[in-house]
Amino acid sequence: MDGVFSGGGVKALAFVGALKELEDQGYSFSRVAGTSAGAILASLTAAGYSATEIKQRLEKLSFDNLVDVPLSDRVFPFLKWLLLYYRLGLYKGNQLEIVLEQWLDEKGVRTFADLPPGSLKVICSDLTLGRIVVLPDDLKKVYGIDPATFSVAKAVRMSSSLPYFFIPVKIHGKRGKSVIVDGGVLSNFPIWIWEKRDGCRKRPIIGMKLSDEPDKLPEQKIRNAIQMFHALFKTMQQAHDSRYISKTLSKDIIFIPVSEVETTDFNISEKEKEALMNLGHHHAKEFLKRWSK
């Protein structure tokens, strides 16, 4: 079975509960793909982590540390807004890569060479080239980089560079330096990645998406410029993927609407973590009652 995980920041904790239910029902993934926070879950799954192991790791993890505030900003808090113009993001995000690197290393995974060929696809957005980037597939042809030498944790860090929140990753390619940000800017739910051009599939696909079904998406309220910016970003995220998700594809997707937690709520409580995982577990259980391969 092939799996796809959407982006969604902290809300992606719901995927852990969904994964646990799938495992309990005897399902496992041969290949996985993900965007942003979904890429984190995909990489851990590809490395061999079970849902229970992932849950135990996340329960012990202090999400605050992942924000990784630069030292200068801690001393002079107001500086982060002044430096945003040059740094292109508020927080470094390096700690996320370090933690993920340690976890993957415990399963013997450092570069893409340590994974079965084609078992993991990570989606990023290259703003310089104006294109979706699929890692490791595009490393050689777009940037001239050997995938066998490229860090999986680095790829996931690139995919998780939420615009303006985390400082984007810059990578040197054939045409010079590229600025890489969150894959969700161009494709927040890359379910298309496991389908051939003729629509055929090598094996059954299950997707996990942190939203309502396409025809049930709530209207966005726009009363000021800040709300308009959020609405603009959400529309950009949804437009490409919602157009692709047909009624046929919808039956293969576990939709998990999360409304009580924000994408960047890194101060989330233990109670909220548990509630998100339980929510994912519930929606996966309901999904499997009606799903057929």
N, C-alpha and C positions, 0 to 999 in steps of 0.2 A: 504494500500500500504506500502511496505517496502522500505527504502532508505539506500544508502551506499555513504559515502563521502571519497574520497581519501585524502592522505596527500599532502602537497604542501606549507607549511609555509604561508607567507604573501599572496601568490597568491590565497589562498583559499577564499579571499574576493569575488572572482567571484561567489562562491556558494551562496552568499547572494542574488545576482541578479537573479540567477537561481531559488532559493527558492521562491522569490517574484513572479516570473512568474507562477510557479506551483500553488502557493496559489491563484493567480488571476484567474487561470483556474479551481479552485475548487478541487485541489488535496491536500491531507494531508497524513502524515505518521503515521502508527500504531507502527512501529518499525524502529529504525535507528541504523546504525553502522558506525564507522569511525576510521581512523588512523591519528594520529598526529593532524594537523590543522583541518582535517576532523572530528576528535573526538570532537573538540571544538564545531563545528557547530552541530554535532549530539547530544551532551549533552544539548545544549541550546534548540534545537528543541524538544528533549524528555521532557525537563522541562516545555515546553509550550510556549516558546517564538515564536512570529511570525517573519517573515522575516523583516517586517518593524521595529519591536522592536530591532532586532539584528542590523539592519543597523544604527539605531539611537545611539545605544550603541557604535558601532565601530567607528562611525564618531566623537564621543567625546573622544574616547580613544587615548592616546598618545602611539603609539607603541614602542617608545624609552624606555619607562619605563618598558616594558616587558622584555627587555634584562637583567635588574637587575644586573648591574656591581658590584662585591664585593668591599667593601670600600677600601681594600688594593690596588686594581687595580686602583682605582681613584687617590690615592695618589702616587702610583708608577706604572704607566701604563705598564712598561716592565715586571712587575712581573707576569702578567697573562700568559705569554708564558713560564716562568720558572715553574710556579705552575701547568700548564696544565698536566704535567707528573703525578702529584699526585691527582689532583682534577678530572681529566678525562674530563674536559669541561671548556670552557672559562667563561661562565656566569651561575649564580645560577638558574634562571628560577622560583624562588619562587614567584615573583610578578605575574606571569601568573596564578599560582594556587590561589593566594589571590584574584585577580580580578574575576576569574571564580567562586570561592567560594562565593563571595558577590553576583554576578549575579544570581547564582543558588539558593542561600538562599532566594532571593526576590520572587522566585516562590515556596518556601517551599521545596526545594530539597537540602539535605545535603549528605545523604548516598544513596546507591542503594535501600534501603528499602523504600525510599520516591518516587520511580518511579514504574510504573506498571511492574510486573514481565516480564522479557524478552524484555522490550521495548528499551533498550540501550545496545550495545555491543562496547567495547573499545579495540582496538588492540594494544598490546605492544610486545616488543622483549626482552626476558630474555637471556642475553648473557652468564650468568653463567651456565644455564641449556641448552642453545642452542636450544631454542624453541619459537614458537609463543605462546603468552599468550592472552586469550580472557577474559576480565573482564566484568561482575563479575563472569562468569562461572568457571574460574580456581582458584579463590581465595581460596576456601575451599579445593579442592583436591590437589592443588599444594603447597599452602603456609599455609594451616590450618587456614585461616582467614575467619571469618564470613562476607559475603558480606553485611549483614544488618548494619554492623558497619563501613564499608569502605567508605571513602569520594569519591564522584563522581569527584570532582575537582582534587583530588590526582591521581585518575586513568587517567584522561585526561592529567595531568602534566606528568605522567609517559610515556604516549603514545607520547608526544610531545618533548621528550628529544633527539633532533637532535644530533647525535654523534659529539663530539668535540666542538659543539657550546654551548649546555646546559649541565651542570653537571648532570650525570645520577642519577636516584633515586635508592636507595638501600633498599631492602625489605627483612625482615627475614622470611624464610619459613621453611618447614620441614627438608630441607637439609642444612640449614645455610643461609648465606646472598647471595642474588641475585642482580646482577647489571642489571637494567632495562633501556632500551633506546627506541628510536622512533620505533613505530610499523612498519614504512615504511622500516626498514632494512630487514624485512622478508615478509611483505605483505602490500604494500602501498595502495592497493585497494581491501579490503576484501569482494568482492561481493559474494564469495563462502559461506559466513556465513549464508545467508538466504535460501540456497538450501539444500534439503535433499540429502542423499547419492545416491538416485535413480534419482536425477536431478529434482524432483518435487518441486513445490513451494506452500506455504500456501496461498500466495496472490501475485499480481503483484509486480515487483521490478523495481525501477529506481535508477541507479547509477550516480554519478557525478565524473568525472575524469579530472584532470588538465593536459591533454596531447592531442596529436593527436590520431587518431584511430591507433590500433596496426600495421596495414599494411602501415601506413603513417608516422611512426616515423622517424624523420630526423637522418642522420648519425652524429656521434659525432666526432669532430675534436680533434685529440690528437697530440700535438706538443711538450709537455713538461710534467714533472712529476706532476705538479699541475692539468693540464687538464686530465691526466691519472687518478688521484685520483677521480676527479669529474665524469669521465666516468665510473669508476669502481663502484662508489656508485649508479649512475643512473641505471647501468646495473643490480646491485643487487636488486634494487627496482622494476625494470620492469620485471625481468626474471620470477619470480613466478607467478605474476598476468597476464602477457601477454600470458603465456602458457595456463592459465586457460580461458582467454576471447576468446570464439569462435565467429564465425560470428553470431550465434544465440543470444549470450549474448550481442554482440555489439549493437544490435538494441534497447537494454534497457538502454544504457549508454549515458549520455550527456557528450560528449567530449568537453572540453574547453581548447584549446591550449593557453598558456600564455608565450610570449617570451620576453616581454619588462621589466618584473619585476623579480628579483631574489628571491629565497625562503626566504632568511634571510635579505631582504631589509626592516629593521625596521624603516628606515628614509623615508619611502614612503610618498609622498605628498597627500594632500586632493584631488587634481585633479586626481592623479593616483589611489587612492582608488575608486573614482567615476567611472573611466574608467574600472576598473576591474569588478565592480558590473554591469555596463552596458554590458560588454562583456558576463558575465554569463547570464544575462537576454536575450540577443540576441540568444545565443546558445540554451537556454532552449525553447525559442519561436519557433525556427526552428525545434528542436527535437519534440516538441508536435504536430507539423503539420503532422508528418509522423508516430508518435508512436501509437501503438495499444496495449491494455492490453493483 
